[in-house]
Amino acid sequence: MHWELIKLRRTRKINQKKMAELLGITVTTYSNKETGKTDFNLEEIFLIAKHFNKRIEEIFLPRNIRNTDI
């Protein structure tokens, strides 16, 4: 599950249909990606980050590895 994405989307009152439209995919496909059943591709990840004005890692990396030296 992409909890940070879900939280952002809900906080800004954006439904899955609007997110699917942004990405040019079906609502079912978006839902599967948001819940982790399938993966977002890089283009989708960049579009989502840009839409929310966030860095990719703020949305898609687990909190325990953000801003750490890799």
Buried (B, 14 or more C-beta within 10 A) or exposed (E): EBEBBEEBBEEEEBEBEBBBEBBEBEBEBBBBBBEEEEEBEEEBBEBBBEBBEBEEEBBBBEEEEEEEEE
